[in-house]
Amino acid sequence: MTPAAGRTVGKYELIEPLGAGSFAEVFLAHDTATGRDVALKLPRHGADWRRFLMEANAVASLRHPHVGT
């Protein structure tokens, strides 16, 4: 069990880390509201929030049949 496993962030329960970089960490998480497993990207301490939010908005605006929501 990883240190993040079982921790909650809002409505998401972290299951395990999937990857990390200098900017953010990505976790397999469970959305307790919908019952779905999701990939949740969380910024690292000291991350540039403006850049993080710009990326989040760009990804949220994608609409294509081959891109998951």
Secondary structure by P-SEA (a helix, b strand, c coil): cccccccccccbbbcccccccccbbbbbcccccccbbbbbbbbccccaaaaaaaaaaaaaacccccccc
